[in-house]
Amino acid sequence: MHLLDGYRGRNIHLSDLLNAMGPRGFGFVYILFGMLAGALPTGLCSVMALPILLFSAQQALGRHRPTMPKRFDGKQFSADAVQAGIQRQEKWLLRLERFAKPRWRRLTGGTVSRIAAVCCFILASVILLPGPFTNVPPGIAIALFGFAMVERDGLLMLISFIAGIIGFIIGLSAVIATALLLWRWISQSGLLPG
């Protein structure tokens, strides 16, 4: 995950990060933003869902590598800060890297990867919704999809689909529970007319 070694001490655009990721860029995008979406507090995690929505839509439509539209690529950020954020997750990353390896490659082909991209899009949509537990389970599932794509690991891809279903159910249940609690509070506080 030493993607940014060549950019040390520099400010970079998101497009520079995508170029550093190379042909397996979609997988790296899901790992990076999935981890950040799962680790950051509610509110900030929603911001991390936006790139996932953009890039998963690109992959689902058949693109071979992620591209950043120029109008969204104006902001610069520190390459060292991004690298440090990745290194903070290094223990977790190393464990996954030891588990992941090329196997069952038919389950990492183009069609399956595009279905996985649709799942990542749905999970990122859940992350955008307000409420507790709407970011961690979907974020973990998105990162797992990324590892499965980067390592071309069909077994991990299967695990990712299962994690995605669980993450979706937990996230959606959290949204429904939050909405019901809010509705109950509004109705008990007399804010509703009549």
C-alpha positions as a Python dict, from the first residue, in 0.01 Angstrom:
ca = {
    (1, 'M'): (0, 0, 0),
    (2, 'H'): (297, 234, -54),
    (3, 'L'): (115, 406, -336),
    (4, 'L'): (242, 755, -268),
    (5, 'D'): (613, 698, -209),
    (6, 'G'): (690, 893, -526),
    (7, 'Y'): (484, 1192, -406),
    (8, 'R'): (647, 1246, -63),
    (9, 'G'): (649, 1607, 57),
    (10, 'R'): (411, 1719, -218),
    (11, 'N'): (51, 1827, -246),
    (12, 'I'): (-139, 1617, -496),
    (13, 'H'): (-476, 1599, -668),
    (14, 'L'): (-707, 1300, -644),
    (15, 'S'): (-625, 1224, -1009),
    (16, 'D'): (-257, 1180, -907),
    (17, 'L'): (-368, 923, -650),
    (18, 'L'): (-574, 739, -914),
    (19, 'N'): (-277, 737, -1153),
    (20, 'A'): (-57, 590, -877),
    (21, 'M'): (-314, 312, -830),
    (22, 'G'): (-277, 192, -1191),
    (23, 'P'): (-500, -63, -1364),
    (24, 'R'): (-632, -207, -1037),
    (25, 'G'): (-748, 140, -938),
    (26, 'F'): (-1107, 49, -859),
    (27, 'G'): (-994, -200, -597),
    (28, 'F'): (-758, 51, -435),
    (29, 'V'): (-1033, 316, -438),
    (30, 'Y'): (-1267, 81, -249),
    (31, 'I'): (-997, -11, 2),
    (32, 'L'): (-899, 350, 71),
    (33, 'F'): (-1241, 514, 86),
    (34, 'G'): (-1409, 208, 241),
    (35, 'M'): (-1161, 215, 529),
    (36, 'L'): (-1200, 590, 573),
    (37, 'A'): (-1582, 567, 560),
    (38, 'G'): (-1573, 295, 827),
    (39, 'A'): (-1324, 475, 1051),
    (40, 'L'): (-1438, 838, 1041),
    (41, 'P'): (-1723, 972, 1255),
    (42, 'T'): (-2074, 1021, 1117),
    (43, 'G'): (-2079, 1324, 890),
    (44, 'L'): (-1721, 1296, 768),
    (45, 'C'): (-1782, 937, 660),
    (46, 'S'): (-2058, 1064, 429),
    (47, 'V'): (-1796, 1266, 240),
    (48, 'M'): (-1598, 944, 183),
    (49, 'A'): (-1908, 783, 30),
    (50, 'L'): (-1914, 1034, -257),
    (51, 'P'): (-1599, 909, -437),
    (52, 'I'): (-1720, 551, -391),
    (53, 'L'): (-2050, 643, -559),
    (54, 'L'): (-1866, 808, -848),
    (55, 'F'): (-1613, 532, -910),
    (56, 'S'): (-1846, 237, -851),
    (57, 'A'): (-2084, 388, -1109),
    (58, 'Q'): (-1792, 411, -1354),
    (59, 'Q'): (-1697, 47, -1297),
    (60, 'A'): (-2057, -74, -1319),
    (61, 'L'): (-2082, 101, -1657),
    (62, 'G'): (-1779, -91, -1785),
    (63, 'R'): (-1483, 145, -1742),
    (64, 'H'): (-1148, -29, -1691),
    (65, 'R'): (-994, 225, -1451),
    (66, 'P'): (-1133, 509, -1239),
    (67, 'T'): (-1115, 863, -1377),
    (68, 'M'): (-1172, 1190, -1196),
    (69, 'P'): (-1375, 1456, -1382),
    (70, 'K'): (-1161, 1772, -1409),
    (71, 'R'): (-1422, 1996, -1247),
    (72, 'F'): (-1400, 1786, -926),
    (73, 'D'): (-1021, 1761, -923),
    (74, 'G'): (-930, 2113, -809),
    (75, 'K'): (-861, 2043, -440),
    (76, 'Q'): (-508, 1949, -340),
    (77, 'F'): (-410, 1753, -31),
    (78, 'S'): (-92, 1633, 135),
    (79, 'A'): (40, 1302, 2),
    (80, 'D'): (218, 1251, 337),
    (81, 'A'): (-110, 1290, 530),
    (82, 'V'): (-287, 1032, 311),
    (83, 'Q'): (5, 790, 344),
    (84, 'A'): (2, 837, 723),
    (85, 'G'): (-373, 764, 732),
    (86, 'I'): (-315, 442, 538),
    (87, 'Q'): (-28, 342, 767),
    (88, 'R'): (-249, 383, 1076),
    (89, 'Q'): (-455, 92, 940),
    (90, 'E'): (-142, -109, 856),
    (91, 'K'): (-200, -395, 1106),
    (92, 'W'): (-549, -459, 968),
    (93, 'L'): (-422, -425, 611),
    (94, 'L'): (-134, -670, 664),
    (95, 'R'): (-370, -933, 806),
    (96, 'L'): (-597, -903, 503),
    (97, 'E'): (-300, -909, 266),
    (98, 'R'): (-178, -1234, 427),
    (99, 'F'): (-522, -1392, 377),
    (100, 'A'): (-588, -1262, 25),
    (101, 'K'): (-425, -1438, -270),
    (102, 'P'): (-512, -1513, -633),
    (103, 'R'): (-766, -1800, -640),
    (104, 'W'): (-1105, -1884, -791),
    (105, 'R'): (-1035, -1621, -1057),
    (106, 'R'): (-1366, -1680, -1235),
    (107, 'L'): (-1530, -1503, -942),
    (108, 'T'): (-1319, -1190, -1002),
    (109, 'G'): (-1389, -1151, -1376),
    (110, 'G'): (-1550, -856, -1549),
    (111, 'T'): (-1916, -944, -1492),
    (112, 'V'): (-1869, -1032, -1124),
    (113, 'S'): (-1661, -717, -1067),
    (114, 'R'): (-1935, -505, -1222),
    (115, 'I'): (-2196, -668, -994),
    (116, 'A'): (-1960, -598, -702),
    (117, 'A'): (-1942, -234, -816),
    (118, 'V'): (-2324, -212, -802),
    (119, 'C'): (-2308, -352, -446),
    (120, 'C'): (-2046, -90, -353),
    (121, 'F'): (-2272, 182, -497),
    (122, 'I'): (-2565, 60, -284),
    (123, 'L'): (-2346, 34, 28),
    (124, 'A'): (-2208, 386, -30),
    (125, 'S'): (-2568, 511, -55),
    (126, 'V'): (-2634, 360, 289),
    (127, 'I'): (-2325, 538, 427),
    (128, 'L'): (-2478, 868, 308),
    (129, 'L'): (-2787, 810, 524),
    (130, 'P'): (-2785, 958, 877),
    (131, 'G'): (-2773, 734, 1182),
    (132, 'P'): (-2539, 518, 1390),
    (133, 'F'): (-2390, 204, 1230),
    (134, 'T'): (-2466, 328, 879),
    (135, 'N'): (-2095, 369, 801),
    (136, 'V'): (-1887, 95, 970),
    (137, 'P'): (-2041, -230, 834),
    (138, 'P'): (-2087, -97, 477),
    (139, 'G'): (-1739, 61, 484),
    (140, 'I'): (-1579, -270, 586),
    (141, 'A'): (-1767, -456, 312),
    (142, 'I'): (-1655, -201, 49),
    (143, 'A'): (-1291, -236, 161),
    (144, 'L'): (-1323, -617, 137),
    (145, 'F'): (-1453, -585, -220),
    (146, 'G'): (-1146, -373, -294),
    (147, 'F'): (-907, -635, -160),
    (148, 'A'): (-1083, -909, -356),
    (149, 'M'): (-1040, -707, -677),
    (150, 'V'): (-677, -610, -617),
    (151, 'E'): (-568, -963, -521),
    (152, 'R'): (-804, -1133, -771),
    (153, 'D'): (-929, -1350, -487),
    (154, 'G'): (-1259, -1524, -568),
    (155, 'L'): (-1299, -1661, -215),
    (156, 'L'): (-1264, -1312, -69),
    (157, 'M'): (-1510, -1187, -331),
    (158, 'L'): (-1769, -1436, -202),
    (159, 'I'): (-1698, -1325, 156),
    (160, 'S'): (-1736, -963, 41),
    (161, 'F'): (-2083, -1030, -101),
    (162, 'I'): (-2188, -1188, 230),
    (163, 'A'): (-2036, -896, 424),
    (164, 'G'): (-2212, -656, 185),
    (165, 'I'): (-2552, -813, 253),
    (166, 'I'): (-2491, -802, 630),
    (167, 'G'): (-2362, -442, 609),
    (168, 'F'): (-2665, -337, 406),
    (169, 'I'): (-2910, -498, 652),
    (170, 'I'): (-2736, -344, 957),
    (171, 'G'): (-2708, -1, 795),
    (172, 'L'): (-3068, 5, 674),
    (173, 'S'): (-3194, -123, 1011),
    (174, 'A'): (-3004, 159, 1182),
    (175, 'V'): (-3166, 416, 950),
    (176, 'I'): (-3515, 274, 1014),
    (177, 'A'): (-3455, 263, 1392),
    (178, 'T'): (-3329, 623, 1390),
    (179, 'A'): (-3632, 737, 1186),
    (180, 'L'): (-3874, 560, 1423),
    (181, 'L'): (-3708, 710, 1731),
    (182, 'L'): (-3721, 1056, 1571),
    (183, 'W'): (-4088, 1011, 1478),
    (184, 'R'): (-4169, 899, 1833),
    (185, 'W'): (-3987, 1198, 1982),
    (186, 'I'): (-4168, 1441, 1748),
    (187, 'S'): (-4510, 1290, 1822),
    (188, 'Q'): (-4450, 1290, 2202),
    (189, 'S'): (-4318, 1646, 2207),
    (190, 'G'): (-4639, 1779, 2050),
    (191, 'L'): (-4467, 1925, 1744),
    (192, 'L'): (-4719, 1766, 1511),
    (193, 'P'): (-5044, 1958, 1445),
    (194, 'G'): (-5378, 1819, 1556),
}
